[in-house]
Amino acid sequence: MAIKITEECINCGACEPECPNNAIYENGAEWRYSDGTTIKGNYTGKSTGTAADADAANPAVSADFYYIVTDKCTECVGFHEEPQCAAVCPVDCCVPDEAHVETKEQLTAKKDSLHAA
């Protein structure tokens, strides 16, 4: 399943540089599918099914604390043994997102779609 950041976030920013998918954004920041990925043109998110232009700006998910874009989160599958955001978070606010449960195979497929060779 994807990871989410809870409202306990203290906005320290420790998680953001650790994400291999560029799925973590600062509170209030717009995001793009193309940020830190090889995605070009139209893309349909593997978790939510949302279709968008990869370079189009999407509204911030949170104005109050850092957030993770579900369609870009792979729990670091294919990169690390555990989610790096959770490993570095000083307040343990990077937790599994029960609303987006995915198998390792689904997470691997999502990773492959984000970083096509």
N, C-alpha and C positions, 0 to 999 in steps of 0.2 A: 504494500500500500504506500501511497505517497506520504510524505511528512508534512506537517503543518506547524506553524509557530503560534503559540498561544498568547493571550493577552498579558501573560506574565513577563513577556519580552521587555528587557531594559534598554533596547536599542543600542547595544554595545557594538554590533557589526561583526563580531567574531565569526559568525556563520557564513556571511556572504562570500568571502574569498575562497572558502573551502569547497564550494559547490562546483563540481565538474560540468554541470549542465547550465550554469548561469540561471538557475531557477529561483534564486533568492534576491529580493529587491528591498531597498530601503523604504521605509514608510513614506507613502505619498508619491513614490516614483512610478512612472509609466513603465510598461514592459513590452517586449517584442519576442516572438518565437525565435527570431533570427539571432538574438543576443547570445553570443557564445556557442552557437550551434552552426551546422552547415545547411540549415533549412532555407530554401528560397521559394518564392512564389506562394501559391496557396498551400495551406497546411491544415490538416484536421487533427486536433489534439487526440491523443490515444486514450486519455482518461475521461475527458468530458465530452468528446465528440464535437467540440466547438471548431468551426472552420473560420479561417482568417488569412489575410495576406501576412506572410511571415515578417515583413518589414513594417507592418502597420502598428502604431502605438496602441496599446490597450490600457484602460484605466487601472490605476493602482488598486490592489485588492484590499489594502489597509492604509489608512491615513495616520494610524496611531503607532504601529510597530512594524518591524520587518515582516515580510511575508514570503511564502513559497508559492510559485505558480505550479499548480497540480499537474498540468500537462507537460511540464518540463522536469518534474521530480522523478527520479528513478531509484531513490534510496541509495544512490551511489553504486547500484548494481553495474558491473562491468568495469568499475574503477577502483572500488575499495570494498573491504569486507563488511563495513558498517556505514550508516549514514554519517558523514563527516560533520554536518551541522550539529547533530545531537552530541557527537563526541566532544566538540569544542564549546558548546553552550554552557556558560557559567551558572545559569539558572534553570537548566533542564526544561526549557520551553519548546524544544523541537521534539515533537511527539508524533506517533503514527496517526494518520488521518483516517478515522474509521469510515468516513463517507466515501473514501476512494481506496477500497481494498483491491490489490492486484497481486497476481502470482509472480514468482521470479521470472517465469517465461514472458509474461506480459511486460514486466519492467525491462527485461532484456530487449524485447521488441521495441519498446519506447525509446530506449537508449540508442538502438540502431537507427531509428527514424530521425533522431535528433542529430546524430553524428554519422551521416552517410559517408562512405569512403569516396 
